């Protein structure tokens, strides 16, 4: 958080090493700040420029969906940070689900899903 080299103080969001990066901090104070940021932003402490741009690019589509569903009014005066938090939560949930499902064979509901009887 402060820019000093991280030494010995680490944080992995939700202790999910398979899904989130390990962040290293120089002190408990920086660790506590970093952990709080990660909790608010679904594990992201330092978004890459692409991630930041992707979230900004998603705002108009999010607003379009809210408008189409008649839900824009409660969101109209929210800050960009609030909207970004919602977008990040939706994306994180989607990605986590896809990762969990990656190891499970998808069923299509066809006869080809059943094992071949011998």
Buried (B, 14 or more C-beta within 10 A) or exposed (E): BEEEEBEEBEBBBEEEEEBBBEBBBBBEEBBBBBBEBBEEBBBBBEBEEEEEEBBEEBBEEBBEEBEEEEEEEEBEEEEEEEBBBBBBEEBBEEEBEEEEEEEEEEEEEEEEEEEEEE
